[in-house]
Amino acid sequence: MQTRTVDHVESWESRPFSGGYRALHDLADASFSGAVVADDTWLFALNGRVVGVFEGDVEDFADASGTVYEAPHLSLPLLFAMLETGGETRATYYTEDTPLSETDETLTDGNFVGYVELSENVLSGDYFTVYYGGRSMSAAFVGASEETVTGEEAFERAADEVGLYEVVSVDLDIVDLPEPEEPVDEPVEEPTDESTDESTAAAETGAAAVGAVDADSTDTTSVDSNDDADADAVEATADATETADVTSVDSGVGSEPERPDEAAAHAATETGLTPERSDAADTAGTADTADAAEPVDVKSEEAEETDTEPADESTFAEEEAWRETTSVPAIDPDESRDSATDAAASGATARGATDGTGVADEPASGAVTETDVPADRRERDAAGVSAEPAETETATSADESRVSERVQELQAAVAERDERIESLEEALDEAERRLDDRRAELDRLHEERDDLAARVETLEEQLAEARANAATATGHGNAGQSGAEDRSPAEALSGTNLFVRYESKADPTLDALESGDATAEQINANLRLEHHTRFDATDVTVDGERFERFLETSAPYRFVSWAVRELPYEILDTGHRSGLSDLFEAVAQVDRAELDGTVAVPGEDGSEVSHTFDVVLRDRMGNPLVVADLEESRDPVTGDAMDDLVGAARTVASGSETLASAIYVTSSFFEPGALEVADESVDEGGFLRGSDKDSFVKVSRKRGFHLCLVEDRNESFHVTVPEL
């Protein structure tokens, strides 16, 4: 079950119910509209007809008990039954193109079965109109609380909304309620042809005898109750009555009940007298005794005139009137009562007009008199006669009460609607005021935007003019120069050296790193990098950019600045002072950095061997302390590139005792092959092995260098090997 369905149904007026099918039939007879829930099985009914059973079958209500929910409006059980059944979307319309009222008229005229849902792009709520049997009913769930609005108000609200609505057809099946199980009666033996003939003959004899009796002699007080012959007649008459009852049931229409007055007359006619008694007074007494001894079904009215004498015109007229009365069910309960009263009156008139030879004359001679009728039966008959006016008065009073309550409800709804309209009008005024303020603010912003756009256009023109002037001036300045004044980045860097200098020798320098007498802030505040070129830097540009600006933003320059300003403090802060002791001490001795520098060392055969690195950090004597290669492309470092650096560093370390570290810097990342080469080169076979020195590559028993891998990300450097 949908959550919305459960929430709304459980908010209806409810009461418990029990009795299974019989209780459902009582609800159907009362034209119940709402929901019945038993053991998680849901049943929806509209005007007493079951329009859907969900989460189970109608058989679940056989002996069940549960809760009855009375729907506040007829549209709700039909709508929820359709929503739970599901349907097929036939079309989707926009209210501005196809108004809801036009669609409603078309669907109503076409006997459409389904519903229209207006909810898409509608903020106020969900609106529904259900169609069944050429009629339409509307319901809406408005606001965050889903307040239920029904009837014409719901349709008018929906017609005023703007959005998309769907037309959904539903195959709705009416579920027939099973009949409740009746108590099991003792089996009645089917009479044979002989017994039927005998009972029929007895009935005919009794009818003839009754017709011969004077009306004054029918009074049962003249019959001697102590007569043995009468007692025998009573017993025989009772047997004949039972046989006649069975015959009448077999030949009559068993689905229609008998009226009490006709049932008594019929029983007397069918019973008759035994062939052994011919006295008229005894005949009357026997008939009365049989009626009193054998209970007669007072509910069946159609079992009359089956195996007895042929029916005359009055009997057929009465039968026709009865059929006309009972075969057309009235929708209005008042109409039903009036029709029943008229039919009874016409039946009585027809019986009164019958001659003395037919069945209609029998009540005057052989029918049960008031004396023989049991007291409780007379009370029920009297109550039945007197109850009709009382019921009419009670129904009229109830109708007036319902009308009064309905008027009060409508008046309250009108007052609530007026209050709602007033509230919405106030909200509309406030919204219009805010809208005016927003429009004024928007106009101001438009003006400001236009001013800024004009300002940007002016500045762009000035910038273009300034660039043109600068280009003209540069052209004039370079007119007498050679074409080499605009250098490539490689040419500019290869002729450049950086020097580590201080504002004052008296203030802390890198030499204070080992003693720990100064902080990083104090040392860096005193330290500065100066550059020296083998060309006149004032007249050189690099790809059109001034040399000084190019140099300070280049990767080699930033690496040198990081190596002397940040690297030693990272080593200290991470506790790797002893593990990277050679590198830490070497940074404190750096005096200058050679960009695109070459290191030459004697080889094994005495000849000089040289290798070029992107950066070479040297001490005051020019000895190499740190060599570094920088990869500025987006390509990762391969194993071959790592092998080249490690091999060159081994050669330098073999010929120079001062080399403390070889560093590979990349702006991308290291491939697994590069990491494997570095791992194989490190002493004792790996980065994770414990040793006195971190990531140390041994060249000889007492000589080696630290191999470090650094990543250049977001203009900052991070040591990845060894992990700090």
N, C-alpha and C positions, 0 to 999 in steps of 0.2 A: 504494500500500500504506500502511496505517496505520502510524504510527511505533511504536506499542506492538507491533504484529505483528512488524515487522522486528527491533526490539530483542530481543524474547523468542526469536524463532526463531534469531537469530544467536548466542544464548547456549547453544543446545543443542549436544550432541556432533555434530561434523561430520567429513566425509571427502570427498575429491574423487571425482567420477564422470565417466565418459566412455563413449561407445558409443551415445548416442542412445536410440532406441526399445528396442534390445536390452537396454540397461542398465535401462531402466524396467521391462521385462518381468521381468528378474531380481529387481528390488526387489518387484514384485507377487507373484512366486512365493514370495518370502521373507516375505510378509505384512507388508511394511514400513509403518510409521506415522510420518509426519513431513512434511518439506518438501524439495523439490528445486528449486534455483534455477539457472537457466542464462540468461545474457544478459538479466538483469532480468525474466525470466518466472518466475513462482512457481507451483509445483504442490504441492498438499496431498494426502496419501494417508492412508487409514485401513485398516489390515489388508490392504494391497495394492490397495485400490480408490481411484481418483482421485476425490476429492470436490470439487475445484475447481482451476481454472487462472486466474491473474490476471496482469495487465499483459502479456498476450500470449495465444497459442493453444497447444494441445498440439502442433501441427505445428512449433513453435519448437524442440522437443526431438528432431527427426528425427535429426540427426547432431551434436547439441550435447554439450558437456561443461560441468560446473559443480560444484556443491557439494550434498551430501546432508546434511540435518540430521535426526538421529534424535530423535524426540519422547520426552521423559521420561515422558509419560502419554498414553493414547489420547484423552483429552478435548481436548488442546490443538490438534492439527491440525484436528479437527472444529470446534472453537470458532472458530479463526481463519478457517477457510473460510467459516463462517456470517457472521462479522463482516464479512469482505470482500465477501461476496455481498450482504449487506443484506437486511432483511426488513420486515415490517409489524407494528407494535405492536398487538396484539390487546386488551390490557387492562393496567391499572396498579393494583396493590394495595398496601395498607399492611399491614405485617407484623403489627401488633397486631390488625387486623381479620380478615385472611386469612393464617394462618400459611403459611410457605413449604413446610412438609411436606405440607399438604393439597393445595396446588397441584401439588406434585411428583407426588403419587399420582394425581391426576386426569389430568395430562398424560401420565404413563407408561401408564396404562390406556387412554388414547385414542389411542395411537400417534402422538402429536404430534411434528412435525418443526420444530425451532427451538431457541430458548434462552430462559432466564430470566436477567435482569440485575438484580442488587441493588446499586445504587451511589448513588442519590439520598438525601441526608441521612445517608449512612453515611461516617464519618470514617476508619475503620480500613482500608478498601480497597474493591475492586470484586469482586463475587462472581457467578459464572456457573454455570448448569447447562444442559448441552446434551442434547437429546432426538433420538433417531434409531432407527427400527426397534423401538420399544417399550422402549428402554433409555434410561437417563439416566446422565450422568457429570458430575462437578463439578470446577471449577477456580476459583481465586481469586488475585488479585494484591494482596498485603497490604503496607501501609506505604508510606512515601515511596519506598523502593527497589523497590516492586512485587515483593516476594518471591512466588514461585510456590508455591501450595499446591493439591494435587489430591486427588481421591478423596473418601472419606468424611469426612476431616478438613475439607476445604473446605466440604462441605455442612453439617457440624455447626456450623462457624463462622458460615456464612451464616444458619443457622436461629436462632442466638443473637443476631443483629444486629436492630436496629430501624430501619426506613426504608421507602422506597418501592421496589418492584420491578416491572419490566415483563416481560410475556410477549410475545415476538417470534417470529412464524412466518417460516420461511425456505423458499423453493423451492430445494432443493438438488438439482442434477443430477449424476449419476454419469457421469464422462467415460470413454469407452472408449479404450484405448490402441491406436493403429494398429500393425499388424503390421510388423516390420522387413523390409526388402527382402532377399530371398534371392538368392544368386548365380544368374546366368542359366545354365541348362543348355542343352546342344545340343538342338535340336528333335528330337523322336522322331516318325517318320512314323506316322500312324494306320493300323493294319493294315486291309486290305480283308477282305471277307467270305470270299474264297477263302483268303487267308493264315490267317485265323482258323480256318477249318474244317480247313485242313491241319495247323495246330499242334495243334488239338484232337484230330484223328485220330492225330497222332504221340503226343500225350500218352496217349490211350487204348491205343495199341499198346504204348507203353513201360510202362504200368501193368500190362497183361496179361503182358508178358514178365517184368517184375520179380516178379510174383506167382508165376511158374513156377520161379523160381530157388531153389535150396536155400539155406538160411541160411548153411551152412558155406562156400558158394562166393562169398559177398559180400566176402570179404577182398580188398582191392585189391592185395595183394602177389602174387596169382596171375595177375594180368593182365599180359600182355606189353606193356611200354610201347614196344617197338620195332616192333610190328606196324603195317604201313601201313594196314591196314583199320581198326584201332582209331583211328589218327590221323584218318582220314577221318570216322569216326563221331564223334570229339570235335568236329571242326569243324562237322559237321551238327548235332550236339546243341547246341552253343553258339548257333547261329542259331536253333534251335527254342526255346531257353531265352529269348532276347531277345524273340521273338514272344510267348511265353507270359507273360513279365513284363508286357508292354504290355497283353495281354488281361486279366490279373488286376488291373492298376491301373484299367482302365476299368470293370470290373464290380464291383470292391470298393468299400468306403467309404474314400475317399482321406484323410479327416481323421484316421483312427486308425492308429497304427503297428503293424507286425507284430512278434511276439516272434521272437527269433533262431532257436529250435528249429523252430517251425512254418514260418518262412520257408525254411529249408533243405529241409524235407520237401516243402513246396509247390513249390519250384524243381525238385526232382528229379521230382516227379509230372508237372508241367507239361511238362518237357523230354522225357522218354521216350526211345525209341530211334528211329533212322531205319528206314524200311520195308525197307532193303536188308540189315539185319543181323538174324539170328534166333538167333544163338548166345547162350545165357544168360550165359556168362562175359563175352563181349564186351559184352553189354548192361550188365552191372554196371559194367564198367570205363568204358564210355562215360558212364554217369550220373555216376560219381565224377569223371571228367575234366571233364565239363561244369560240375559244381559248383565244382571248383577253378579253372576258367578264367574263369568269369563271376561277378563279385561279386554277392551277393544282399543286398537291403535287409533289414537285421536289425531295423528299427524297426517295420515294419507287421505287424499281427497279424490284421487283419480282411479281408485280400484273399484269404483261403483259400476253397476250395470254390466257384469261380465257374463256369468252363466245363468242369470235369472231371466225373467220374462223380457220380451223385446222392449227397448226404450221408445217412449213416445216423443212427440215433437217438443214438448216442454223439457224433457230430459236432455235431448240434443241441444236445445237452446241454452240450457244451463251449462252443459259441457263446453259449448262454444264460448260462452261468456267467461267461463273459468280459464280456458286456454288463452283467450285474449288478455286476460288479466295477468296471468303468470308468465307468459312467454316474452313480454316486453319489459325488461328491467328499467326502472326509472332512475335517473341520475340523482334527482332531488329526493331526499328521504320523505319530505312532506307529500310529494306526488305519489310515492310508493304507498303511503298510508291511505291517501284518498282513493287510489285505484283499488286497493284491497277492500275498502269500505263499500265502494260502488259495486264491486263484484259480489260481495256477500249479500248486498241488498237485492241485486238482480237475481241471484240464485234463490233467495228466499221467496221473491215474488213468483218466480217460475214454479217453485215447488207448491206454492199456495194455489196456483191455477190448475194444478193437475187433478184429474178426476179420481174417483174412489177406487178405480180398478188398478191403478199403477202403484209404484213404490212410494210416491209422494204422499199417498193417503195413509200409509202404514203408521206414521207417528201418531195419528189420531186414534188408532185401534190397538196396535201391538207394540208401539215404541215404549221406551223406558220412561216412566213418569218421575216427577220430582221426588216422590216418596222413596222410589227405589234407587235413586242416584245417591251415591255416597256423599257424606257431608263435605269432605275435602274437595270432591269434584265440583259440587255446587259452588263452593267458595272460589275455586279457580275460575269457573265460568263467570261468576259475578265479578270477580276481579278483572277478568279479561274484558268484560263489557264496560266496566266503569273506568278502566285504565286509559281508554282511548282519549277521552276529553282531557284527563289529567296529563297524559303524555303530550297532547297538543299544547296545553297551557305551559307545561314545562319547557317544551321545545321553543315556544314563542318567547318565553322569559330568557332562555339561554341565548336565543338569537339576538334579543335586545341587548343582553349583557355583552355578547361578542361585538355587536355593532358599537356599543358605547366604548368598549376597550379599544376597538380599532380606531374610532374617532380620536380618542385620547392619544393613541400612538401616532396617528397622522399629525395631530396638532403639535406633539412634541418633536416629531421629525421636521415639521415646517419651522418651528422655532430654532431647532438646531441648524437647519439649513440657512436660515436668515443670519444666525450668528456666524456661521461659517463664511457666508458671503461677505459679511462686514469685515471679518478677519482677513479674508483674501483681498478685499479692496484696500485695506490698510497696508498689507504686504505689497500689493501692486504699486501703491503710491511710493512706498519706501524704495522699492526696486527701481522705479522710474527716476527717483531723485538720485540714487546711486549711479544709475546709467548716465544721467546728465553730468554728474561729477566725472565719471570715467571718460566721457566724450570730451569734456574740457581738458582733462589731463592728457588725453590722446592728441588733441590739437596742439597742446603745448609741446609735447614730445616730437610731433611732426615738425614743428618750427625749429626746435633744437636740432633735430636730425638734419634738416636742410642747411642750417648754419654750419654744423660740423662738416657736412659734405663739401660745402663751399670752402671751408678752412682747409680740409684735406687736399682739395684740388689746388688751392693756392700754394700749399707747402710742397706738393709734388712738382709743381712748376718751378718753384725756387730751388728744389733739390736738383732737378734736371739741369737747371741753369748753372748751379754750382759745380756739378760734375763736368759739364761742358767746359767751364772755365778752368777747372783743374786739369782736364785732359789737354787743353790748349797750352797751359803753363808747363805741364810735363813734357809736352812735345817740344816746346821752345827750349826747355832746360836740357833735353837730351839731344838737341840738334847737333851740338859739337862733340858729343860723346860717341864711344863705340857701341855696337849693338850688344856687347857682353854685360852691360850694366843691369839688364833685366835677367837675373839668373834663375835657374831651375832650383827646386828645393834641395836636390842632392848636391849641386854645385855650391849652394850657399852654406850647407851644413859641413861639407868636407873641409872647408877652409876656416872653420870656427872652433874656438876653444872657450870653455867656461872656467872661470876661476872662483874659488870659494874665498871670499874676503869678509872682513868684519868692520863694523863702524868704529870699534875701538878695541885694541888688543887688551885693554884693561878690563873689559867686560867679558862675561863667559863666552868661551869658544867651544868647538867640538872636542878639544882636548879635555874639557871638563866632564865628558861622558863617562870616562872610566872612573873618575873619582866620585862622581855623583854630587858635586858641589853646586851644581846649577840645575835649574829646571829647563824643560824644553822651551817654554815661552821666553825665558831669558836668553837662551842661546839663539833661538830663531829670530828674536828681535834684533840681535846684534849681527846676524849673518846676512850676507847678500851675495848674489851671483852676478859676476861681471863677465862680459864677453870680449873676446879679442878675435879679430878676423884678419886674414891675409889679404884683404881688399878693403877699399874705402866703403864702409857700410852706409855712409850718409848718401851716396849716389847710387845705391843698389836697391832694386826692387825684386821681389820674388813673386813671379806670376802676377805682377801688377800691384803687389802689396809691399808696404815699407818693410825693410829687413827686420827692424827691431820688433815690429808687431808679429811678423811671421815667426821669428825665433822664439818668442815667449809663448806662442801657442803650439809649437812643434812638440812631437812626442819625445824626442831626445832631451829637450830642455826640461820638460815636465818630469821625466824620469830622474834626471840628475837632481832636481829640486826635491823630489820625493825621497831619494836615497839619502840625502844629507839632512832633511828637515823632519822626516816622519819615520823612516825605516828603523833607526836605532831605538826609538821610543816604543815602537811596536814589539821589538825583540825584548826590551826590558819589561813591558807591561804584561807580556804573555809568558814570562818565565823561561825564555829560551836564551838567556844570557850566556850560560855555559855551553849549551848545545850548538850555538852559532857564534862562538867566541871569536873565531878568526874573522868572520864578516863584521862583527860588531867593532872590533878593534881597528879593522881596516877603514871603516867609515870615518872614524875619528881622525885618521891620518890623511884623508883626501885633501888635496890642495888644488887640483884642477881636473877638468873633464874634457877629454878630447873626443869630439864628435867625428864619426866616420874615421876612427883612429886605427893605426896599424901598430902591432906589437911584434918586434923582431927579437928572436932568442937564438942562441947557438944550438945547432943540431948535434946529433950523436957523432957525426963524422967531422965535426968542427965547422961545417958551413953554417951560414945564417939562415934561419927559417922564420918567416913572418906570416902573420894572420891579421886580417882586418875585421874589426867589430864596429857595430853602430855606435857604441859608447865605450870608452876606456877611462876608468877613474884611476888617477895616478897620484903618487905622493910628491913631495917637494923635489925629490931627486928624479922624478920621471918614471919611477918603477910602477909597473901595473899592479893595482890592488884588486880591481873588479872589472871584468869584461862582460858586456851585455849585447845581445842581439834583439832588435825590436821588429815585430811583424805587425804592420799597420793595416794590412788588408783584411777583408772579411773572411778570408780562407783560413781554416784551422791549421795549426802547426802539425806537420807530418813527422813520421819517424825519421826520415832522412834528414830533415832540417835539424831535428834534435841531435841526431848523430853527428852532424857537421859541427854544431856548437861544442858538444862534449869532446870531440876529437881535437878541435882547435884549442880548447881550454887545457886539455891534457898536455898538448905540445908546449903551450906557454908555461904551465906549471912545472914541466920538466926542466925548463931552462931558466925559470925565475922563481925564487923562493918567496917572493912577496905576494903572489896571486892568492887571494883569499876566497874568491867566489866567482862563479860564472852564472849569469842570470839570463833567462829567456823570457821576454815580455811579448804578449800577444793581445790584440784587441778583440780576438775571436775566442778560440778555445783550443785545447790540446787533444789531438786524436789519441785513441788507445795505443796506437803504435808509438807515438811520441812518449807516452807515459811508460810504456814497456822499456824503451831505450834508456830513459832516465832511471828506471828502477834497476835495470841490469848494471848500470854504471855505478850505482851507489855501493859503497863498501858494505860487505856482509849480505848483499843480495836483496835489499828492499827498504822501502820507506818505513815499514812498520817494525823493523827489527830494532831491538834496543842496542844503543851504542853511546859512546861519550859525545860524539859529534853528530848533529842532525844532517841528514842528506849529504853525506861526505863522500867524495870521490877520491880514492887513494891513487896516487901516482907512483909513489915509492913507499918504503916502510915508514918514513917520517914526513912525507910530503903529500899534499892533496889540496882539495878545494871544496867549498860548499856549492852544490848545484841547486839553484832556486828557480821555480817556475812562478811567474807573476802574470796576472790578467789585468788589462787596462780597460776598466768599465766606467762609463759616465765620468770621464776625466779624473778618475782616481784609480790607484793601484792596490791590488790585493794579492798577498802571497798565498798560493795554493799548495806549493811544495817547498819546504816542509809545511805542514799545517801549523799555523801559529794560534 
